[in-house]
Amino acid sequence: MSDTTVGLIIALIGILTMVGAALNWRIVTHSGKLLNMIFGDRIARIIAFLVGLFLFALGVGQILGMNWLGE
């Protein structure tokens, strides 16, 4: 798989995670998950959004050739 394809997949996963956290999708922020039980729903959604933002940045960096994922 090329670097561009890997970057697009990672960026797409990041976008879906951010949208899922923002819209409170059950698959992203289910109330029975460990983060929700420890921190509560709001903090768990913020953490999920930040993870999605990190994945999006990692994917865009991969597309632009920064190659953070190693080779």
C-alpha positions in Angstrom: 0.0 0.0 0.0 1.3 3.4 -0.8 1.9 6.2 1.7 -0.9 8.2 0.3 -3.4 5.4 0.8 -2.3 4.7 4.3 -2.5 8.5 5.1 -6.0 8.7 3.7 -7.2 5.7 5.7 -5.7 7.1 8.9 -7.1 10.6 8.2 -10.6 9.1 7.5 -10.5 7.2 10.8 -9.6 10.4 12.6 -12.4 12.3 11.0 -14.9 9.6 11.9 -13.7 9.5 15.5 -14.0 13.3 15.8 -17.5 13.4 14.2 -18.6 10.4 16.4 -17.4 12.1 19.5 -19.0 15.5 18.6 -22.3 13.9 17.7 -22.2 11.4 20.6 -22.4 8.3 18.4 -22.9 5.2 20.5 -20.1 3.3 18.8 -17.6 6.0 19.9 -18.8 7.0 23.3 -20.9 4.1 24.7 -21.7 4.7 28.4 -20.3 1.2 29.4 -16.8 1.8 28.1 -13.9 2.1 30.5 -13.1 5.8 29.8 -16.8 6.7 30.3 -16.9 4.9 33.6 -13.6 6.5 34.9 -14.0 10.1 33.6 -17.7 10.5 32.8 -19.3 11.0 29.4 -18.1 14.6 28.6 -14.4 14.0 29.4 -14.5 10.7 27.5 -15.9 12.5 24.4 -13.2 15.1 24.7 -10.5 12.5 24.8 -12.0 10.7 21.8 -12.1 13.9 19.9 -8.5 14.6 20.7 -7.5 11.1 19.6 -9.3 11.7 16.4 -7.6 15.0 15.9 -4.2 13.3 16.4 -5.1 10.6 13.9 -6.2 13.1 11.4 -3.0 15.1 11.7 -1.0 11.9 11.5 -2.8 10.9 8.3 -2.4 14.4 6.7 1.3 14.3 7.6 1.6 10.9 5.9 -0.1 12.2 2.8 2.2 15.2 2.7 5.3 13.0 3.0 6.3 13.7 6.5 6.3 10.0 7.1 5.8 9.9 10.9 4.8 6.3 10.8 8.2 5.1 9.8 9.3 2.9 7.0 
